[in-house]
Amino acid sequence: MPLLVTEIKGGKEPNRFVLVNGHVDTPPYCMGATDNISGDTAILEVARILNKHKDKLRRSVRIAYWTGHEIGKYAGSTYYNDAFWHDSATMRGELQHRLPWMPGRDDGPRGPLQ
């Protein structure tokens, strides 16, 4: 199963980390440009900025991408949890970036774009 995991090490508590993750598959009814290449691009930008300022990080940031999040037990996120369960004790948070909000979605923020 394709899985990409990388880590930007923190300075004071490098064994503790925040997980930032997204998926690389697209359901048949959705264009890949919105689900989820836009979210994955945002994660890459977060990684670029954090890596540039890694000397200021207290804890590490682990970045992961996986496939098949729509498929339950075969999902990459399920594989990650099974393979890295021992790391859960040192994980201090998780950010799963899926789809940045865009006009036309009915579950996003309300405001001038709506």
Secondary structure, DSSP 8 states (H G I E B T S, - for coil): --EEEEEE--SSEEEEEEEEEEE----TTS-TTTTTHHHHHHHHHHHHHHHHTGGG-SEEEEEEEES-GGGGGGSHHHHHHHHSGGGGGGEEEEEE------TT-SSS--STT-
